[in-house]
Amino acid sequence: MSKPNSDKTAPVYITMGEPSGIGPEVAVAAYTALGGKTGARALKLVGDPDVFRACGKVPDDALIATVARAKRVPGTLNVVSAPAVIEAIELSVAAAMSGKAGAVVTAPIHKWVLTESGFGFPGHTEFLAHLTGVKHAVMMMASDALKVVPLTIHIPLREVPSRLSKEGIVETGEIILASLKTDFGIAAPRLAVAGLNPHAGEAGTIGLEEDTIICPAVEALSAKGHKVLGPLSADTMFHEEARAQYDAALCMFHDQALIPSKTLAFWDGVNVTLGLPIVRTSPDHGTALDIAGTGKADVRSMIAAIKRAAQMADARG
């Protein structure tokens, strides 16, 4: 059982991620840029200490070592690193669940390395849900400009319609609305729901999913007392005036959500996992093996993820 930490000095744990990618680099760079803390919260780097030290100077007391060791050769993946990558996540989640850590920030992992090692989860979100005992975790891309959730994520576009359901939209919508209150301090949150088809189906002439699935879900959420708009045409719901009408948007598929998010806040957007008993964020980029070790990695998204994690932990406290 988790013990949420109301102590606003509880540290933020930052995992190593893929050792041969830019994750450890931006973790160390963010630590340095922030002076080892965000607000009153110290920053802790979790993983193989030698990997972090290869990326810059870090005080010993900022490091939380995994038992497993990793191999860092920038740009070159090695499955031998998988146990350390996984252990860093497990240690950080356990610390947050016990109240020792205030929040967890995860550096990017590489799915091939973990899959080759026998890791049984598609990615971070599913693993975090498993570790915290949560049935349904939700990925949000959050920035000051836009908070948006894709209902379906890494699946082929042709499979999206068959994955939509009234129940799934309602459940996800309620998780988003609860998080807007708990994690973002919005007392009366407003949710916008996108349609699936162009022009939100245009009264059934361009598709029926709006009438048969999305509208009933919006009505069900509204009947529970939530402020919900939709289904809205996705091509007109992300300009400045439209965004002023809601606090978060629920989209039907990956690109419908992430294209506006990355257009509006490419370097400031943060991946936030909703529905967990702990706070977890991550930068909005991958391992970037092609630039690992070159000094070209941009630290802004990691800094944003750290600051967002601390803000959410403060809000929960």
LUMVEXRO-781566 format. One record per residue: x, y, z of N, C-alpha, C, O, CB in turn. Coordinates in pm, whole numbers, plus 50000, padded with zeros to 5 digits. Glycine has a CB too. Layout:
N
XYZXYZXYZXYZXYZ ...
//
This chain:
317
500854988050000500005000050000500885012450000501885012950072499045000150124 500535022349922501335034349914501105043250035500055042950098501035041849786 502125051150064502045060950172502405074450113503565078650122502975057150292 501445081450053501745094149990502495103450086502125104750202500475100849941 503535109650036504395117850119503965132450112504065138750007505855116250076 503485137650223503075151650228504255160850258504095173050261501995153450333 505425155050282506635162650308507115169050178507505161950085507755153650370 507075182050170507455188950047508965189950029509435197049940506855202650045 509725182950114511155181750091511545167750044512725165250018511915185250219 510575158750034510895145149986511495146049846510965153349762509625136049985 512585138849819513315140649694512595135549571511645127749579514615133749704 513065140149458512615135249329513655125249279514835128649267512415147049226 513225112949251514105102549201514095102849048513025103448987513675088649254 515265102348987515395102648841516105089948797517255087648835516175115348793 515425081648718516015068948677517005070848562516975080848490514915059148636 517875061148548518955061448449518445060348305518975067048216519935050348476 517415052048282516985049448147518005041048072518865034648133516725062448073 517915041147940518865033547858520275039447871520485051047835518405033547709 521235031647921522565037047948523295042547826524095051747838523405026548011 523025036847708523745041047588523035052047510523495056147404523965029147498 521915056847564521185067847502521485080947573522455082147647519695065047504 520625090847548520865104147607520255105547746520455115847811520295114847516 519505095347792518845096447922519775100148036519515109948106518165083747954 520865092448058521775096048167522415109848147522685116948244522865085548180 522655113448021523265126447992522355137848036522785147148105523585127747843 521075137047995520165148148030519815147848178519505158248236518885147547945 519855135948240519615135148384520705142648460520425150548549519545120448431 521965140048423523085146748488523095161648454523365170048541524415140248446 522815164948328522785179048288521695186648361521905198048402522585180148136 520525180348377519435186848450519795188448597519525198848658518135178848435 520395178148654520835178948794521765191048812521605198748906521565165848837 522715192448722523675203348731522995216848711523245226348786524785201548627 522135217748608521475230448578520585235148693520445247148717520645229148450 519985225548763519075228948872519775229649007519135232049110517955218848879 521065227549008521805228249133521465216949229521575218549351521555241349200 521055205649173520785193949257519465194149330519235185849418521855192549355 518575203449294517285203849362516265211449277516615219049187517415210449500 515005209149308513935217149250513055221549366512455213249434513105209049142 512985234549389512325239549510513075234449631514295235849642510835235349515 512325228449723512935222849845513265208149830513725201849926511995224849963 513055202549713513255188249692514615185349629514945190749523512135182549603 515395176949694516665172549638516415163149521515365156749514517525165649744 517365162349431517295153249318518215141349342519355143149385517665160449186 517725129349314518505117149330518555109849196517525108149130517895108049441 519735105449157519915098149032520025083349063520885079149140521175103148955 519145075349002519035061149035519495052548917518935053348808517575057649074 520505044348942521025035648836522445031648866522875031748982520945042548700 523185028048764524595024748777525385037648793525405045848701525095016448653 526045039748908526785052248928527825055148821528065066648786527465051849062 528445044548768529475046548666528885052248538529555059748467530185033448636 527645048748508526985054248389526765069248407527045077048316525655047148363 526255073148523526035087448548527375095148549527465106048493525305089448683 528385089348613529685096148621530325097648483531105106848461530625088548714 529995088648392530515089848256529885101648182530375105848077530275076948178 528815106848237528085117848172528335131348238527855141548190526595114948173 529075131448347529345144048414529645142048561529565130848612528185153448398 529965152648628530305152148770529045152348855528195161148842531225164048808 528925142348943527745141149030528225137849171529045128849188526765130148977 527735144849273528125141649411527685127549449526645122749404527515151749509 528485121049532528155107349573526795106449641526075096649622529225102049665 526445116549719525185115749794523965118049706522835116849753525195125849906 524185121249578523065122749485522745109749413521745108849342523365133649383 523595099649431523455087049357522845076149442523215074149557524795082549305 521885069149382521315057149443521625045549349521085044749239519745058549468 522505036749394523055026549305522175014249295521605009549394524415022549353 522075009149174521454996049153522494985249181523704987549169520894994649007 522024973549220522934962249236523474957849101524664955349085522214950349306 522574957149003522974953548866523784964848805523584976548836521724950448779 524694961048719525524970948652525184971548504524704961848446527004967648672 525444983048443525104985248303526364988048222527434990748278524124996948289 526234987248091527344990248000526955002147915525975001547840527694977847911 527715012847926527445024747845528465026147733529635029347756527445037447933 528005023847613528755027147492527805035747410526915030347344529255014147412 527965049047412526985057747348526615053147207527485051347122527505071847343 525325051447186524815047747056524765032847028524235028746924525625054146953 525305024647118525355010247096524595002947206524975003447323526815005347090 523524996347169522694989447267523334976347312524044969847235521304986647209 523084972847437523594960247491522584954847590522254961447689524994962047557 522074942747565521044936847649521534934347791520714932647882520554923947588 522844934247812523374932047946522954943148042522974941348164524894931047942 522574954647988522174966048071520744965048122520374972448213522334978847993 519944956248065518524955548098518234953948247517374961148298517894944248023 518894944948319518584943548462518764956448541517974959348631519444932748523 519804964148509520024976748580518964987048546518514994648632521414982348548 518554987248419517504996548376516214993548452515565002648503517264995448222 515854980848458514614976748526514714979248676513764984048738514324961848499 515864975948734516034977748879515924992348919515374995449025517384972148924 516435001348836516345015648868514895020148877514535028048964517075023848762 514065014948786512645018348792511995012448916511235019148986511915013248666 512304999948944511724993149061512115000149191511275002249278512174978549066 513385003849205513845010849327513115024249344512705027749454515365013149322 512965031449234512335044649240510855043749275510355051449356512505051949108 510175034149213508745032349241508555027949386507655032849455508125022049145 509385018749433509285014149571509495025749669508805026649770510315003049599 510435034549638510685046049725509485055349727509115060549832511935053649679 508875057449610507695066149604506505059749674505745066549743507335069349459 506335046749657505215039649720505345039849873504345040149944505145025149669 506565039549923506775039450068506755053350128506695054950251508085032850101 506805063650043506835077250092508235082950103508395094550142506175078150223 509245075050071510625079750080510935090049972511685099549994511605068050069 510355088149855510495097649745509195104949722508115099349743510945090549616 509285117349679508085125049652507545122849512506345124349489508355139549672 508435119349418508035117549279509115109849206510255108949253507755131149210 508755104349090509685096949006509685103148867508635105748808509305081848999 510895105648815511075110048678511875099148607512955095448653511795124148670 511355094048496512025083248426512685088148298512045094448214511035072048395 513975085148284514665087648158514225077148057513785066348097516225087548176 514345079947928513825070747825514505057047827515715055947845514015077047688 513705046747809514205033047797514165028947650513505035447569513385023247884 514855018247616514805012947480514104999547483514584990047546516235011747418 512984998647414512144986747422512854974147371512604963247422510864988947343 513754975647271514434963847219515294957247326515274945047340515294967547098 516034965247401516904959947505516094952247608516464941147649517694971247572 514994958147651514184951647754513464939347700513384929147768513174961447811 512934940347580512234928847521513184916947505512824905547533511634932747384 514394919747459515384909147441515754902447573516154890847575516634914647376 515614909647682515954904147814514814896147875514974889847980516344915447908 513634896347807512474889247860511524897947939510614892948004512934878047946 511734910947934510844920548001509444919047943509264919647822511364935147985 508444917248028507124913647980506144925047965504934922747970506544903948069 506624937447945505724948847937506054957247813507224958347777505814957448066 505044963147749505284971147628506124983547653506824988147563503984975147568 506044989047774506765001247803506635005347948506154997848033506295012347714 507075017547974507065022948110505665022748173505495018048286507595037148109 504675027848100503355029648159502785016648213502275016148325502395035448055 502875006048133502334993048175503124987348294502544981348384502344983148057 504434989148293505274984248402504964991748532504894985848639506774985548366 504785004848521504465012848639503105008848696502935008348818504475027748604 502145006148609500835001748656500974988448731500364986448837499845000148537 501784979448677502034966548743502674968548880502234962548978502924957748655 503694976748886504424978649012503574985249120503784982749239505664986948987 502634993449079501805000649176500444994149197499634999049276501615014849132 500174983249126498914976149144497714983149085496594981649134498684974049288 497944990748979496864998348915496394991148789497214986248711497335012748881 495084990548771494524983748654494684992048527494964986548421493054980648676 494495005048538494455013448419495235026348444494795034948520492985016648379 496395027548380497165039948386496995047348254496755041148150498685037048414 497095060348258496805068748143497985077848113498555083948204495535077148166 498365078747986499445087547944498915101247905498045102447818500225081247827 499435111447970499095125247934500365132447888501425130747948498425132648053 500245140447782501295149747746500885163347801499845168847763501525150247590 501705168647890501315180747962502315192047940503535190147949501185177848110 501795203747913502575216047906501665227347951500475225247974503155218647762 502225239247965501375250648001500395253947890499335259547915502245262948033 500745250447766499875253547652498755243547635497655247147593500685254247525 499025230647667498045220247638498305207947722499445203547739498065216647489 497215202347775497255189247840496355180047759495165182747744496805190047992 496935169147707496195160747614496515146147637497645142547669496495164647470 495495137647620495625123247642495185115847516494105118547465494785118747764 495995106547465495535097747358494855085347417495455078447500496715093547266 493645082647376492925070947428493605058047388493755048847469491465071047379 494005057147262494805045847214496185051147183496345062747147494145038847088 497205042547198498575047847186499325041247071499185045346956499335045847319 500105031247100500995025646999500365013646929500795002146946502325021547062 499345016546849498705006046769498515011446628498475023546608497325001746831 498415002546528498175007246391496875015246381495905012346450498144995446294 496885025046295495715033646281494465025646242493365029046285495985044446176 494635015246163493475007346119492775000146234491614996246222493914997146016 493484998446347492904991546462492185000846558491474996246648493974984046535 492365013946541491805023446638490295022246653489825021146766492155037546597 489495022246545488035021746563487575009846647486665011246729487355021246429 488184998446629487754986546703488174986946849487654979346931488324974046639 489094995846882489544996947022488735007247102488905008347223491025000647026 487875014747034487095024947104485875018647171485235009747115486645036147006 485575023347291484355018947360483875030147450484655038347498484615006047441 482575030147472482005039947564482645038547701482995048547764480485038347575 482795026247747483335023847881484775028747892485175034447994483265008847916 485565026447787486955030847790487085045947793487945051347863487695025447670 486245052847719486275067447718485845072947854486465082247905485365073047606 484805067147912484325071748042485385069548149485675078448229483015064548080 485975057548151486985054548253488195063748240488685069248339487425039848242 488665065448118489825074148096489475088548129490275095648191490305073147951 488295092948087487875106648118487825109348268488225120148312486515109248058 487345099748345487275101748490488665102248553488885109648648486465090548554 489605094348499490975094848549491585108548521492265114348607491825083648485 491355113648401491875126848365491295137648456492035145948509491565130148218 489995137548473489325147848553489775147348699489965157748761487815146148546 489955135348753490435133948891491845139348904492175145949003490385119248936 492695136648804494075141448809494155156548796494995162948860494895134848699 493295162348715493285176948703493025183548837493555194248866492225181348601 492205177148919491955182349053493145179749146493655188949210490695176149112 493575167149151494575162949248495975167749216496695172549304494575148149259 496365166449089497735169049049497975183048994499095188048998498155159148949 496915189348941497085202348878496315213548949496365225148907496655201548735 495615210049057494955220249139493815227449072493555238949105495935230049181 493115220848979491985227148910490705222548979490335210848968491975223648757 490045231349047488905227549130487715222349050487045212849091488465239349213 487445228648936486305224448853486795222048711486585230348623485155235348854 487445210848687488085208248558487095206348444485975201648463488945196248568 487545210248324486745209048203487505200148104488695202148078486435223048140 486805190348050487415180847957486805182147818485585182347804487255166448009 487655183147717487205182847578487485169047521488555163447543487905193947494 486545163647447486695150347386486645151747234485695157147179485575140547436 487685146847170487745147847024486905136846959486695126147017489195146946976 486435139746839485825129346759486905120846694488085124146700484905135346653 486505109946634487445101246563487595105446417488705105946364486995086646570 486485108546353486465111046209486595125946178486385134346265485185105546148 486945129346052486955143546014485625150146048484555144446028487255145045865 485715162446099484525170246135483665162846238482455164646243483695173246011 484305154546321483585146746423482425138846362481355137746422483065155946533 482665133346243481675124846178480645132046096479965125946014480985117046279 480515145046116479555153346042478185146746035477675143345928480065156145900 477615144946155476255139346169476115125646103475055122346048475245148846110 477185117746109477115104146057477455102545911477465091345861475795098846080 477725113445841478015112345698479475108445672479795103945562477715125645629 480355109945771481765106345754482175095345852483355092445866482675118745772 481225089545919481535079046015480515078946127479875089046155482945080946071 480365067446191479325065746292479865064746436479075064346530478545053446261 481185064346453481745062346587481345073446684481165071046803483255061446580 481215085546632480795096546719479405094046777479185095746897480815109946642 478475089946692477095087846735476935075446823476135075346917476185086846615 477685065046791477465052246860478345050146983477995042447072477695041046765 479485056846988480425054547098480765067247175480625067847297481695048247045 481225077447102481795089147171480715097847234480855101947349482605097447072 479635100647161478535108547219477955102047345477775108947445477425110547115 477645089047343477145082747465478125083747581477705085047696476825068247437 479435083147553480425084347660480425098547718480485100347840481825080747608 480365108447630480315122347676479065124747760479125131447864480335132147556 477945119347716476695120747791476775113947928476255119148026475535114847711 477435102347932477585095248059478455103048157478145103748276478175081348036 479525109048107480385117148193479635129648241479735133348358481675121348118 478895135948152478115147848189477055144348293476785152248384477455154048065 476455132548280475425128248375475985126248515475255126648613474765115348327 477295124048523477945122448653478365135848714478985136348821479155113448640 478035146648644478315159848697479605166048646480015176648694478365159348842 480265159548550481515164848496481235174948385480215174248316482395153448442 482155184248369482065194048262482815188648141484045188548138482635207948306 482075184048041482665177247927482105183047798480895184947785482415162047934 482985185847702482605190747570482905180047466483905173047477483355203847535 482045178647366482395169647258481245160847213480135161547267483525161147298 481525152647113482825151847044483075163946954482185168846885482885139146960 484325168646958484735180446883485555176446762486235166246762485525190046973 485475184646659486305182446540487755185346575488085196246621485825191446421 488615175546555490005176946600490755187946527491755193046580490735163946581 490305191746409491045201946334490765216146383491425225546339490715201046188 489795217846473489485231346521489505232446673489045242546728488125235546470 490025222546742489955222946888491275226246957491365225947080489475209846938 492315229546878493615231846941494175245846920495295248646964494585222046890 493435254746854493925268446845493695275546979492985270347065493215276146728 494285287046994494335293547126492955295947186492735293047303495075306647114 492025301247107490705304147160489965291447200489245291247300489875311947058 490145280747122489485268147155490045262247284489295257047367489635258147039 491365262947301491985257147421491555264347548491625258647657493495257547409 491125276647535490665284147653489365278547710488975281947822490475298847616 488695269947634487405264547677487525251747758486525246747809486535262147558 488745246147771488895233647845490265233147913491165240847881488705221547752 490385223848006491645222248081492475210448031493685210248050491355220448228 491845200847969492545189547908491685184047797490465185547795492855178548014 492355177447702491655171447589491915156447586493025151847613492095177947456 490885148947552490995134547532490825131747384489775134447326489925126747616 491885126247322491855123147180491725108147159491925100247251493125128347111 491385104247036491075090147011492295081946971492285069746985490045089146904 493365088546921494545080846882495795089246897495745101446916494405075846737 496925082346888498245087946920498525101346852498735111446920499305078046880 498525101546718498935113746649497925125046665498305136746661499145110846503 496665121746683495645132046704495975140246828495665152146835494255125646717 496605133846927496975140547052498375146447047498605157647091496865130947167 499325138546994500725142647007501185152846902502145160046926501595130546998 500505153446788500885163746691500635177746748501555185946745500095161946560 499445180846800499285194246859500175196446981500685207447001497835196446899 500375186047062501205187447180502635191147144503205200347202501195174547261 503205183847048504605186347013504775198846927505855204646922505175174446940 503695202946860503755215446785503765227446880504495237046859502575216446688 502935226646983502815237847076503925238347180504295249147227501485237047146 504465226647217505435226447326506425214947307506475205647388504725225047462 507215215747200508115204647171509125202347281509385190947319508825206947040 509715213147334510755211647436510225212747578510925209147672511825222047415 509015217547595508465219347729507425208847765506955208447879507855232947741 507045200347670506045190147697506615179047783507785175347771505505184447567 505765173747870506175163347965505185151747958503975153847952506265169048110 505705139747960504875127647966504525125248112505415123248195505605115247904 503245125348144502765123348280501875110948283500995109448199501995135948332 502115102248380501255090548393500175093248497500485095448614502085078048432 498925092948454497795095448543497245082248596497415071748534496695103348470 496585082948710495925071148765496805062848856496365052448905495435062648655 498035067148879498935059948969498845065649110498465077249126500385060648918 499185057749212499235063149348500505071249374500665076849482499155051849449 501395071949275502615079949285502645090049171501885088949075503875070849282 503525099749183503735109449075504855104348986505945101249033504065123549131 504585103448855505615099548759505525108248635504455110048577505485084648721 506665113648596506775121048471507995116048394508825108748448506875136348498 508095120148269509285117348191509405127748080508405133848042509245102948131 510615129848029510755139147917510065133747793509885121747777512245141847887 509695142847707508945139147586509915136547470509835143047366507945150247547 510805126947490511685122747380512185108647409512025103547520512885132747362 512805102547310513305089047326514775088547361515335098247412513065081247201 515395077147333516795075047372517775082447283518915084847323517115060447370 517365086147163518195094147071519615088447060520595095547082518265108747118 519695075747025520995069147016521935076046917523155075746934520815054646975 521375082246815522205088346711523015100346760524025103746700521345092746596 522575106646870523345118146922523915115547060524515124447120522465130546926 523725103447112524255100347245525765102047247526465097447157523855085947288 526255108547350527685110447366528285121647283529495123947289528375097947333 527465128547205527995139247119527905153047182528475162647131527255139246987 527185154047293526975167047356525845175047294525655186647329528225174947348 525105168947204524015176147135522655174547204521705181247165523905171246993 522545166047303521255163647368520755176347435521505183447502521355152247471 519475179147416518845191047474518225187347608517455177747617517775197047378 518535194747711518135191447847516775197147885516265194047993519175196247944 516175205447801514985212947843513805204047881513115206947978514555222147733 513565193247807512425184747839512625177447972511675175548048512185174747727 513865173348002514135166948131513935176748246513365173248349515555161248134 514405188948228514185199148331512695201548352512235202648466514885212348293 511945202348243510495204248253509845192448325508935194448406509865205848113 510315180148297509755168348362510025168548512509165164848591510325155648299 511215172648551511565173348693510715183848764510175181248872513065176648710 510605195448704509805206148766508335202348774507665205148874509965219248687 507825195948669506425191748670506175181348778505165181848847506015186248532 507105171848793506965161648896506905167849034506085163849117508125151748889 507755177549060507765184149190506465191849213505905191649323508955193649201 505995198649110504735206149122503575196849153502735199949237504435213848993 503535185349085502445175649110502545169849250501535167949317502485164349005 503765166849294503955161649429503525172049533502905168549634505425157449452 503835184449509503415195149599501895196149604501305197949711504025208749555 501265194949487499805195949480499155184549557498155186649627499325195849333 499705172449546499145161149620499365162549769498535158449850499765148049571 500475168549805500765170149948499855180250013499975182750133502195174249968 
//
